[in-house]
Amino acid sequence: MRTAQGASCTTPICDAAAASRDAHLRTSRVAKKLSSGQPGTKRLQQLHGCALVCVRHRHDALKLYRFTTVELVVDAAPIHPRQFDAASFGIRLYRQERELRRQLIVVGARWDPRDQLWWVRGAVIRTLGLVDRICKL
């Protein structure tokens, strides 16, 4: 039973089919879990982009149906914004990013030659949109 995304079906036949599907889904178990980017996720990766976390294939108890479910990231925010803003994080820049390097120097970023990172406060990172550039040591 496939429906267009966002389409709703309110006929009695569709309601009965949905109830049957829901019953099968409740008794299903995960048969396979694929992380984003693995073979078998290409079509869903194109559809959902970087929001796709994983794809799960579920089988109902009688193995009559296979359900494909996806896990998506719909929002991301620091758990404790004040702690994030006050903490320092390492940012890696490319050589050609001279303007960004100048902006970091102006706001007081420190260069660490040993780790090859710029250390910057979280508030500045969030302001400049560099959260995805934070390096894990």
C-alpha positions as CSV (number, residue, x, y, z in Angstrom):
1,M,0.0,0.0,0.0
2,R,1.8,3.1,-1.2
3,T,0.5,6.6,-1.0
4,A,1.9,9.9,-2.2
5,Q,3.9,11.7,0.5
6,G,1.5,14.0,2.4
7,A,-1.6,12.4,0.9
8,S,-4.3,11.2,3.3
9,C,-6.8,8.5,2.6
10,T,-10.2,8.7,4.5
11,T,-12.3,6.0,2.7
12,P,-13.4,3.0,4.8
13,I,-11.3,0.7,2.6
14,C,-8.2,2.8,3.3
15,D,-9.0,2.9,7.0
16,A,-9.2,-0.9,7.2
17,A,-6.0,-1.3,5.2
18,A,-4.2,1.2,7.5
19,A,-5.4,-0.6,10.6
20,S,-4.2,-3.9,9.2
21,R,-0.8,-2.3,8.3
22,D,-0.5,-0.8,11.7
23,A,-1.2,-4.2,13.4
24,H,1.5,-5.8,11.2
25,L,3.9,-3.0,12.0
26,R,3.4,-3.3,15.7
27,T,4.4,-6.9,15.6
28,S,7.3,-6.4,13.3
29,R,11.0,-6.8,14.1
30,V,14.0,-5.2,12.6
31,A,15.5,-7.5,10.0
32,K,18.2,-5.1,8.7
33,K,19.6,-1.7,9.7
34,L,21.6,0.4,7.2
35,S,23.5,3.5,8.1
36,S,23.2,6.5,5.7
37,G,25.5,6.0,2.7
38,Q,25.6,2.2,2.8
39,P,24.5,0.3,-0.2
40,G,20.7,0.1,-0.2
41,T,20.2,3.6,1.0
42,K,21.0,5.5,-2.2
43,R,17.4,6.3,-3.2
44,L,16.4,7.4,0.3
45,Q,19.7,9.4,0.6
46,Q,18.7,11.3,-2.6
47,L,15.3,11.9,-1.2
48,H,16.2,13.1,2.3
49,G,19.8,14.3,1.9
50,C,22.0,14.7,4.9
51,A,19.0,14.5,7.3
52,L,18.9,10.7,6.8
53,V,20.4,8.9,9.7
54,C,19.5,5.3,9.0
55,V,17.1,3.0,7.1
56,R,15.5,0.0,8.8
57,H,13.8,-3.0,7.1
58,R,11.2,-4.6,9.3
59,H,9.4,-7.9,8.9
60,D,6.0,-8.6,10.5
61,A,5.7,-11.7,12.7
62,L,4.3,-13.9,9.8
63,K,6.9,-12.5,7.4
64,L,4.1,-11.4,5.0
65,Y,5.1,-7.8,4.9
66,R,8.4,-5.9,4.8
67,F,8.3,-2.3,6.0
68,T,11.0,0.2,5.2
69,T,11.4,3.0,7.8
70,V,13.8,5.9,8.0
71,E,15.3,7.9,10.8
72,L,15.7,11.6,10.1
73,V,17.3,14.5,11.8
74,V,14.7,17.2,12.0
75,D,16.4,19.6,14.4
76,A,19.8,20.1,16.1
77,A,20.6,22.5,18.9
78,P,23.1,22.6,21.7
79,I,21.8,21.0,24.9
80,H,23.2,23.8,27.1
81,P,23.6,26.9,24.9
82,R,25.4,28.9,27.6
83,Q,27.9,26.2,28.2
84,F,28.5,25.9,24.4
85,D,28.9,29.6,24.0
86,A,31.5,29.8,26.8
87,A,33.5,26.8,25.8
88,S,36.4,26.9,23.3
89,F,36.5,24.5,20.3
90,G,39.1,23.7,17.7
91,I,38.3,24.7,14.1
92,R,40.2,23.6,11.0
93,L,40.5,26.1,8.1
94,Y,41.7,25.5,4.6
95,R,44.6,27.6,3.3
96,Q,42.4,29.5,0.8
97,E,40.0,30.7,3.5
98,R,41.9,33.9,4.2
99,E,38.9,36.1,4.9
100,L,37.5,33.7,7.5
101,R,41.0,33.5,9.1
102,R,41.0,37.3,9.4
103,Q,37.5,37.3,11.0
104,L,38.7,34.7,13.6
105,I,41.8,36.8,14.4
106,V,39.6,39.9,14.9
107,V,37.3,38.0,17.4
108,G,40.3,36.7,19.4
109,A,40.8,33.2,18.1
110,R,44.1,31.5,19.0
111,W,46.2,29.4,16.5
112,D,47.5,26.1,17.9
113,P,50.5,25.1,15.6
114,R,50.8,21.6,17.3
115,D,47.2,20.5,16.4
116,Q,46.9,22.8,13.4
117,L,43.6,24.3,14.8
118,W,42.1,27.6,15.5
119,W,40.6,27.7,19.1
120,V,37.4,29.8,19.2
121,R,34.6,30.4,21.6
122,G,31.3,28.6,20.9
123,A,29.4,31.8,20.6
124,V,31.6,33.0,17.7
125,I,31.4,29.5,16.1
126,R,27.6,29.7,16.1
127,T,27.6,33.3,14.9
128,L,29.8,32.5,11.9
129,G,28.0,29.2,11.1
130,L,31.0,27.0,11.7
131,V,29.5,24.4,14.1
132,D,30.0,21.6,11.5
133,R,33.7,22.5,11.4
134,I,34.4,21.7,15.1
135,C,37.2,19.1,15.3
136,K,37.2,16.2,17.7
137,L,40.5,15.6,19.4
